[in-house]
Amino acid sequence: MRSDTANRHVILSGCSGGGKSTLLAELQRRGFQTVEEPGRRIVAEEQRGAGKALPWVDLEAFARRAIEMASRDRQHMDGAQAWVFFDRGLVDAAVALEHATGIAASDTLRATDCFHRQVFLTPPWPEIYKTDGARQHGMDDALEEYHRLLKAFDSLGYDTIILPKIDINGRADFVLNCLS
């Protein structure tokens, strides 16, 4: 069952390095509530500590931590009266867990409300893709993940909208126009 609040929760997903975080920052600048990507927060925490739940060390442990964090993030946004934009989050984490273990994302997500039916995906954009301390995989791995996400969102019943490769103001306007 979809709650009114859950219907205002919008996922930004897609290819790693495609501009999701920049888009999230622009939407926040425009006054919308936003939730940062769990994966980057987990990597930062793990790199300050023992570093065992990193996606390049133990993908299953990383995905399970991301599911827990994304679930808490979602609970914190319960009752939102306007759009809330999630940089990746619960569905992406469930897809990562499926990739690591074979546990179907639909099984992991069974007890949770769906997000807004429209999901915005950043396409592969090699011209802006960069690795860093939190993103250590290459473009080939990013492309594989992108295709897994496309397939998963479709099988979970979401309408995927591929974001155009345009400037950040245009991208934010595009998302908001699609939602209106």
LUMVEX-441909 format. One record per atom (N, C-alpha, C, O, CB): x, y, z; residue in one letter. Coordinates in steps of 0.2 Angstrom, whole numbers, padded with zeros to 4 digits, always signed. Glycine has a CB too. Example, Ala and Ser with C-alpha at 12.3 -4.5 7.8 and 13.67 -1.06 7.14 Angstrom:
LUMVEX-441909
+0066-0028+0039a+0062-0022+0039a+0066-0016+0039a+0071-0017+0042a+0057-0022+0045a+0064-0011+0035s+0068-0005+0036s+0064+0000+0039s+0067+0006+0040s+0070-0003+0029s
//
This chain:
LUMVEX-441909
+0004-0006+0000m+0000+0000+0000m+0004+0006+0000m+0009+0007+0004m-0005+0000+0006m+0003+0011-0004r+0007+0017-0005r+0004+0023+0000r-0002+0024-0001r+0007+0019-0012r+0008+0025+0004s+0005+0031+0008s+0006+0037+0004s+0010+0038+0000s+0009+0031+0015s+0003+0043+0007d+0004+0049+0003d+0011+0052+0004d+0014+0055-0001d-0001+0054+0006d+0014+0050+0010t+0021+0053+0011t+0025+0049+0006t+0030+0052+0003t+0023+0051+0018t+0025+0042+0006a+0029+0038+0001a+0029+0041-0006a+0033+0040-0009a+0027+0031+0002a+0023+0043-0008n+0022+0045-0015n+0026+0052-0016n+0027+0054-0022n+0014+0046-0016n+0028+0055-0011r+0032+0061-0012r+0039+0060-0011r+0043+0065-0012r+0030+0066-0006r+0041+0054-0010h+0048+0052-0010h+0050+0050-0017h+0048+0045-0020h+0049+0046-0005h+0055+0054-0020v+0057+0053-0026v+0065+0051-0027v+0069+0053-0023v+0057+0060-0030v+0066+0045-0031i+0073+0043-0031i+0076+0046-0037i+0074+0046-0043i+0072+0035-0032i+0083+0048-0036l+0087+0049-0041l+0092+0044-0041l+0096+0042-0036l+0091+0056-0039l+0093+0040-0046s+0097+0034-0047s+0101+0035-0053s+0101+0040-0056s+0093+0028-0046s+0104+0029-0055g+0107+0029-0062g+0114+0027-0061g+0117+0024-0057g+0106+0035-0065g+0118+0029-0067c+0125+0028-0068c+0129+0032-0063c+0128+0038-0062c+0127+0029-0075c+0134+0028-0060s+0138+0031-0055s+0142+0036-0059s+0144+0035-0064s+0143+0026-0052s+0143+0042-0056g+0147+0047-0059g+0143+0051-0064g+0146+0055-0068g+0153+0045-0062g+0136+0051-0064g+0132+0054-0069g+0129+0060-0067g+0125+0064-0071g+0127+0049-0071g+0131+0063-0061g+0128+0069-0059g+0123+0069-0054g+0119+0075-0053g+0126+0073-0064g+0121+0064-0050k+0116+0063-0045k+0117+0068-0040k+0112+0072-0038k+0115+0056-0043k+0123+0068-0037s+0124+0072-0031s+0124+0080-0032s+0121+0084-0028s+0131+0070-0028s+0126+0081-0038t+0126+0088-0040t+0118+0090-0041t+0116+0096-0039t+0129+0090-0047t+0114+0086-0044l+0107+0087-0045l+0104+0088-0038l+0100+0092-0037l+0104+0082-0049l+0105+0083-0034l+0103+0084-0027l+0104+0090-0024l+0100+0093-0020l+0105+0078-0023l+0110+0093-0024a+0112+0099-0021a+0108+0105-0024a+0106+0109-0021a+0120+0100-0022a+0107+0105-0031e+0103+0110-0034e+0096+0110-0031e+0093+0115-0030e+0103+0109-0042e+0093+0104-0031l+0086+0103-0028l+0086+0106-0021l+0081+0109-0019l+0084+0096-0029l+0091+0104-0017q+0091+0107-0010q+0092+0114-0010q+0088+0118-0006q+0097+0104-0006q+0096+0117-0015r+0097+0124-0015r+0090+0128-0017r+0089+0133-0015r+0102+0126-0021r+0086+0124-0020r+0079+0127-0022r+0074+0126-0017r+0068+0127-0017r+0077+0123-0029r+0076+0123-0011g+0072+0123-0005g+0068+0116-0004g+0064+0115+0001g+0066+0127-0006g+0070+0111-0008f+0067+0104-0007f+0071+0100-0002f+0077+0101-0001f+0067+0100-0013f+0068+0096+0002q+0072+0091+0007q+0075+0086+0002q+0073+0083-0003q+0067+0088+0012q+0081+0084+0004t+0085+0079+0001t+0089+0075+0006t+0090+0076+0012t+0091+0083-0004t+0090+0069+0003v+0094+0064+0007v+0100+0061+0003v+0099+0059-0002v+0089+0058+0009v+0106+0062+0006e+0112+0060+0003e+0112+0053+0002e+0109+0049+0006e+0118+0063+0007e+0116+0051-0003e+0117+0044-0004e+0120+0040+0002e+0125+0042+0004e+0122+0043-0010e+0117+0034+0004p+0120+0030+0009p+0127+0028+0008p+0131+0028+0012p+0115+0025+0011p+0128+0026+0002g+0134+0023+0000g+0140+0027+0002g+0145+0025+0005g+0134+0021-0007g+0140+0033+0000r+0145+0038+0001r+0146+0039+0009r+0152+0039+0011r+0144+0045-0002r+0141+0039+0012r+0141+0040+0020r+0145+0034+0023r+0149+0034+0027r+0135+0041+0023r+0143+0028+0020i+0145+0022+0023i+0153+0021+0022i+0157+0019+0026i+0142+0016+0020i+0155+0023+0015v+0162+0023+0014v+0166+0027+0018v+0171+0025+0020v+0163+0024+0006v+0163+0033+0019a+0167+0038+0024a+0168+0035+0031a+0173+0035+0034a+0163+0045+0024a+0162+0032+0033e+0163+0029+0040e+0168+0023+0040e+0172+0023+0045e+0156+0027+0042e+0167+0019+0035e+0171+0013+0035e+0179+0015+0034e+0183+0012+0037e+0169+0008+0029e+0180+0020+0030q+0187+0022+0029q+0190+0025+0036q+0196+0025+0036q+0187+0027+0023q+0186+0028+0040r+0188+0030+0046r+0189+0025+0051r+0193+0026+0056r+0183+0036+0049r+0186+0019+0050g+0187+0013+0055g+0190+0007+0052g+0196+0008+0048g+0180+0011+0057g+0188+0002+0053a+0191-0005+0050a+0190-0006+0043a+0194-0009+0040a+0188-0011+0054a+0185-0003+0040g+0185-0003+0032g+0183-0010+0030g+0185-0012+0024g+0191-0001+0030g+0178-0013+0033k+0176-0020+0031k+0170-0020+0026k+0169-0024+0022k+0175-0025+0037k+0165-0015+0027a+0159-0015+0024a+0160-0010+0018a+0155-0006+0017a+0153-0013+0028a+0165-0011+0014l+0166-0007+0008l+0164-0011+0002l+0165-0017+0002l+0173-0004+0007l+0161-0007-0003p+0158-0011-0009p+0164-0015-0012p+0162-0020-0015p+0155-0007-0014p+0170-0013-0012w+0175-0016-0016w+0179-0022-0011w+0183-0025-0013w+0181-0011-0018w+0177-0022-0005v+0179-0027+0000v+0174-0032+0001v+0175-0038+0001v+0181-0024+0007v+0168-0030+0003d+0163-0035+0005d+0156-0032+0003d+0153-0028+0007d+0163-0036+0013d+0154-0033-0003l+0148-0030-0006l+0142-0032-0002l+0137-0027-0001l+0147-0032-0013l+0141-0038+0000e+0135-0040+0004e+0135-0036+0011e+0130-0033+0012e+0135-0047+0006e+0140-0035+0014a+0140-0031+0021a+0139-0024+0019a+0135-0021+0023a+0147-0032+0024a+0141-0021+0014f+0140-0014+0012f+0133-0013+0010f+0130-0009+0012f+0144-0012+0006f+0130-0018+0006a+0123-0017+0004a+0118-0018+0010a+0113-0014+0011a+0121-0023-0001a+0120-0022+0015r+0116-0023+0021r+0116-0017+0025r+0111-0014+0028r+0118-0029+0025r+0122-0014+0026r+0122-0007+0029r+0118-0002+0026r+0115+0002+0029r+0130-0005+0030r+0119-0002+0019a+0115+0003+0015a+0108+0002+0016a+0104+0007+0016a+0117+0003+0008a+0105-0004+0016i+0098-0005+0017i+0096-0002+0024i+0091+0001+0024i+0096-0012+0017i+0100-0004+0029e+0098-0001+0036e+0098+0007+0036e+0093+0010+0038e+0103-0004+0041e+0103+0010+0033m+0104+0017+0033m+0098+0020+0029m+0095+0025+0031m+0111+0019+0030m+0097+0017+0023a+0092+0020+0019a+0085+0019+0022a+0081+0024+0021a+0092+0017+0012a+0084+0014+0026s+0077+0013+0029s+0076+0018+0035s+0071+0021+0035s+0077+0006+0032s+0082+0020+0038r+0082+0025+0043r+0081+0032+0040r+0077+0036+0043r+0088+0025+0047r+0084+0033+0035d+0083+0039+0031d+0076+0040+0029d+0073+0046+0030d+0088+0040+0025d+0073+0035+0027r+0066+0036+0024r+0061+0037+0030r+0057+0041+0029r+0064+0029+0021r+0062+0034+0036q+0058+0035+0042q+0059+0042+0044q+0054+0045+0046q+0060+0030+0047q+0065+0045+0043h+0066+0052+0045h+0062+0057+0041h+0060+0062+0043h+0073+0054+0045h+0060+0055+0035m+0057+0059+0030m+0049+0057+0030m+0045+0060+0026m+0059+0058+0023m+0047+0053+0035d+0040+0051+0035d+0036+0058+0037d+0038+0061+0042d+0039+0046+0040d+0031+0059+0034g+0027+0065+0035g+0028+0071+0031g+0026+0076+0032g+0027+0066+0043g+0033+0070+0027a+0035+0076+0023a+0029+0078+0019a+0025+0074+0016a+0041+0074+0018a+0028+0085+0018q+0023+0088+0015q+0024+0090+0008q+0020+0092+0004q+0020+0094+0019q+0031+0090+0006a+0033+0091-0001a+0037+0086-0004a+0039+0081+0000a+0036+0098-0001a+0040+0087-0010w+0044+0082-0013w+0050+0081-0008w+0053+0086-0006w+0046+0084-0020w+0053+0075-0008v+0059+0073-0004v+0063+0069-0010v+0061+0064-0012v+0058+0069+0002v+0069+0071-0011f+0073+0068-0016f+0079+0064-0013f+0083+0067-0008f+0076+0073-0021f+0079+0058-0015f+0084+0053-0012f+0089+0052-0017f+0088+0049-0023f+0080+0046-0010f+0096+0053-0015d+0101+0051-0019d+0102+0043-0018d+0105+0041-0013d+0108+0055-0018d+0100+0039-0023r+0100+0032-0022r+0096+0030-0017r+0090+0033-0016r+0108+0029-0021r+0098+0026-0012g+0094+0024-0006g+0092+0017-0006g+0096+0012-0009g+0088+0028-0006g+0086+0016-0004l+0084+0009-0002l+0083+0004-0008l+0086-0001-0008l+0077+0009+0001l+0081+0006-0014v+0080+0002-0020v+0087+0000-0022v+0088-0006-0024v+0076+0005-0025v+0091+0005-0023d+0098+0004-0025d+0102-0001-0021d+0105-0005-0023d+0102+0011-0026d+0101+0000-0014a+0104-0005-0009a+0101-0012-0010a+0105-0017-0010a+0103-0002-0002a+0095-0013-0011a+0092-0019-0012a+0094-0022-0019a+0095-0028-0019a+0084-0019-0012a+0096-0018-0024v+0098-0021-0030v+0106-0023-0029v+0108-0028-0032v+0098-0015-0036v+0109-0019-0025a+0116-0021-0024a+0116-0028-0020a+0121-0032-0021a+0120-0016-0020a+0112-0029-0015l+0111-0035-0011l+0110-0041-0016l+0112-0046-0015l+0106-0034-0005l+0105-0040-0020e+0103-0045-0025e+0109-0047-0029e+0111-0053-0030e+0098-0042-0030e+0113-0042-0031h+0119-0043-0035h+0124-0047-0031h+0128-0052-0034h+0122-0037-0038h+0125-0046-0025a+0130-0049-0021a+0128-0056-0018a+0132-0060-0017a+0131-0045-0015a+0121-0057-0017t+0119-0063-0014t+0114-0067-0018t+0113-0073-0017t+0116-0062-0008t+0110-0064-0023g+0105-0067-0026g+0098-0066-0023g+0093-0069-0026g+0107-0075-0027g+0098-0063-0017i+0092-0062-0014i+0088-0057-0018i+0090-0051-0019i+0093-0059-0006i+0082-0058-0021a+0078-0054-0025a+0077-0047-0022a+0075-0047-0016a+0072-0057-0027a+0078-0042-0025a+0077-0035-0023a+0069-0034-0021a+0068-0031-0016a+0078-0029-0028a+0065-0038-0024s+0058-0037-0023s+0056-0041-0016s+0052-0038-0012s+0054-0041-0028s+0060-0046-0014d+0059-0049-0007d+0062-0044-0002d+0059-0043+0003d+0063-0056-0007d+0068-0041-0003t+0070-0036+0002t+0066-0030+0003t+0065-0028+0008t+0077-0034-0001t+0062-0028-0002l+0058-0022-0002l+0051-0024-0001l+0047-0019+0000l+0058-0018-0009l+0049-0030+0000r+0042-0032+0001r+0038-0028+0006r+0032-0026+0005r+0042-0039+0002r+0041-0027+0012a+0038-0024+0018a+0038-0016+0018a+0036-0013+0022a+0041-0026+0024a+0041-0013+0012t+0041-0006+0012t+0037-0003+0007t+0035-0006+0002t+0049-0004+0011t+0035+0003+0009d+0031+0007+0004d+0035+0008-0002d+0041+0010-0002d+0028+0014+0007d+0032+0009-0008c+0035+0011-0014c+0036+0018-0014c+0033+0022-0010c+0031+0009-0021c+0041+0020-0018f+0043+0027-0019f+0038+0030-0024f+0034+0026-0027f+0050+0028-0020f+0039+0036-0026h+0035+0039-0031h+0036+0035-0037h+0042+0033-0038h+0037+0047-0032h+0031+0034-0041r+0032+0030-0047r+0037+0032-0052r+0040+0027-0056r+0025+0029-0050r+0038+0038-0053q+0043+0041-0057q+0050+0041-0054q+0051+0044-0049q+0042+0048-0060q+0055+0037-0057v+0062+0037-0054v+0066+0040-0060v+0066+0038-0066v+0064+0029-0053v+0071+0044-0058f+0075+0048-0062f+0082+0045-0062f+0085+0044-0057f+0075+0056-0060f+0084+0043-0068l+0091+0040-0069l+0096+0044-0073l+0094+0046-0078l+0090+0033-0072l+0102+0045-0070t+0107+0048-0074t+0110+0043-0078t+0111+0037-0076t+0112+0051-0069t+0110+0045-0085p+0113+0040-0089p+0121+0040-0089p+0124+0044-0086p+0111+0042-0097p+0124+0035-0092p+0132+0035-0092p+0134+0041-0095p+0131+0043-0101p+0134+0029-0096p+0139+0045-0092w+0141+0051-0095w+0149+0051-0094w+0151+0054-0089w+0138+0057-0091w+0152+0047-0098p+0160+0047-0097p+0164+0053-0097p+0169+0053-0094p+0162+0043-0103p+0161+0058-0100e+0164+0065-0100e+0165+0068-0093e+0170+0072-0092e+0161+0070-0105e+0160+0066-0088i+0161+0069-0082i+0162+0064-0076i+0163+0065-0070i+0154+0072-0080i+0163+0057-0078y+0164+0052-0074y+0171+0053-0071y+0176+0054-0074y+0164+0045-0077y+0172+0052-0064k+0178+0052-0061k+0178+0047-0055k+0173+0046-0052k+0180+0059-0058k+0184+0044-0054t+0184+0040-0048t+0187+0044-0042t+0190+0050-0043t+0189+0034-0049t+0186+0042-0036d+0188+0046-0030d+0189+0041-0025d+0188+0035-0026d+0184+0052-0028d+0190+0043-0019g+0191+0039-0013g+0185+0035-0011g+0185+0029-0009g+0193+0043-0007g+0179+0037-0013a+0173+0034-0012a+0170+0030-0018a+0166+0025-0017a+0167+0038-0009a+0173+0032-0024r+0170+0028-0030r+0177+0026-0033r+0180+0029-0037r+0167+0033-0035r+0178+0019-0032q+0185+0016-0034q+0184+0012-0040q+0188+0010-0043q+0188+0013-0029q+0177+0011-0042h+0176+0006-0048h+0177+0010-0054h+0176+0017-0054h+0169+0003-0048h+0178+0007-0060g+0179+0010-0066g+0172+0011-0070g+0167+0009-0068g+0184+0007-0070g+0173+0014-0076m+0167+0015-0080m+0163+0009-0082m+0157+0009-0082m+0169+0019-0086m+0167+0003-0083d+0164-0003-0085d+0159-0006-0080d+0154-0008-0081d+0169-0008-0087d+0162-0005-0073d+0158-0007-0068d+0152-0003-0067d+0146-0005-0065d+0162-0008-0061d+0153+0004-0068a+0147+0008-0067a+0142+0007-0073a+0136+0007-0071a+0150+0016-0068a+0144+0005-0079l+0139+0003-0084l+0135-0003-0082l+0129-0003-0083l+0143+0002-0091l+0139-0008-0079e+0135-0014-0077e+0130-0013-0072e+0124-0015-0072e+0140-0019-0075e+0132-0009-0067e+0127-0007-0062e+0121-0003-0065e+0115-0004-0063e+0131-0002-0056e+0122+0002-0069y+0117+0006-0072y+0112+0001-0076y+0106+0002-0075y+0120+0010-0078y+0114-0004-0079h+0110-0009-0083h+0106-0013-0078h+0100-0014-0079h+0114-0013-0088h+0109-0015-0072r+0106-0019-0067r+0100-0014-0064r+0094-0017-0063r+0110-0021-0061r+0102-0008-0063l+0096-0003-0060l+0091-0002-0065l+0085-0003-0063l+0100+0003-0058l+0092-0001-0071l+0087+0000-0076l+0082-0006-0076l+0076-0006-0076l+0090+0000-0083l+0085-0012-0076k+0081-0018-0076k+0077-0019-0070k+0071-0021-0070k+0086-0025-0077k+0080-0018-0064a+0077-0019-0057a+0071-0014-0057a+0066-0016-0054a+0082-0018-0052a+0072-0007-0058f+0067-0002-0057f+0061-0004-0062f+0055-0004-0060f+0069+0005-0059f+0062-0007-0068d+0057-0009-0072d+0053-0015-0069d+0047-0015-0069d+0060-0011-0079d+0057-0020-0067s+0054-0026-0064s+0050-0024-0058s+0045-0028-0056s+0059-0031-0063s+0052-0019-0054l+0048-0017-0048l+0042-0012-0049l+0039-0010-0045l+0053-0013-0043l+0041-0011-0056g+0035-0007-0058g+0036+0001-0058g+0031+0004-0058g+0030-0009-0053g+0042+0003-0058y+0043+0010-0058y+0044+0013-0065y+0045+0009-0070y+0050+0012-0054y+0042+0019-0066d+0043+0022-0073d+0049+0026-0073d+0050+0031-0069d+0037+0027-0074d+0054+0023-0076t+0061+0026-0076t+0061+0032-0081t+0059+0031-0087t+0066+0021-0078t+0064+0037-0079i+0065+0043-0084i+0072+0044-0084i+0075+0046-0079i+0061+0049-0081i+0075+0044-0090i+0082+0045-0091i+0083+0053-0091i+0080+0056-0095i+0085+0041-0097i+0088+0055-0087l+0089+0062-0087l+0093+0064-0093l+0098+0061-0095l+0092+0064-0080l+0091+0070-0096p+0096+0073-0101p+0102+0075-0099p+0103+0077-0093p+0092+0078-0105p+0107+0075-0103k+0114+0077-0102k+0114+0084-0103k+0117+0087-0108k+0119+0073-0106k+0112+0088-0098i+0111+0096-0099i+0114+0099-0093i+0115+0095-0088i+0104+0098-0101i+0115+0105-0092d+0117+0109-0087d+0112+0107-0080d+0107+0105-0081d+0118+0116-0088d+0115+0109-0075i+0112+0107-0068i+0105+0111-0068i+0100+0107-0065i+0116+0108-0063i+0105+0117-0069n+0098+0120-0069n+0093+0117-0074n+0087+0116-0072n+0099+0128-0071n+0095+0115-0080g+0090+0112-0084g+0088+0105-0082g+0082+0103-0082g+0094+0111-0091g+0093+0102-0079r+0091+0095-0076r+0086+0096-0070r+0081+0092-0070r+0097+0091-0073r+0087+0100-0066a+0083+0101-0060a+0076+0104-0063a+0071+0101-0060a+0085+0107-0055a+0076+0108-0068d+0069+0110-0071d+0066+0104-0074d+0060+0103-0073d+0070+0116-0076d+0070+0100-0077f+0067+0094-0080f+0063+0089-0075f+0058+0087-0076f+0072+0090-0084f+0067+0088-0070v+0064+0084-0065v+0057+0087-0062v+0052+0083-0061v+0069+0083-0059v+0058+0093-0060l+0052+0097-0057l+0046+0097-0062l+0040+0096-0060l+0054+0103-0055l+0047+0098-0069n+0042+0098-0074n+0039+0091-0074n+0033+0091-0075n+0045+0100-0080n+0043+0086-0074c+0040+0079-0075c+0036+0078-0069c+0031+0074-0069c+0046+0074-0075c+0037+0080-0063l+0033+0079-0057l+0027+0083-0056l+0023+0081-0052l+0038+0080-0051l+0027+0089-0060s+0021+0093-0060s+0015+0091-0064s+0010+0094-0064s+0023+0100-0061s
//
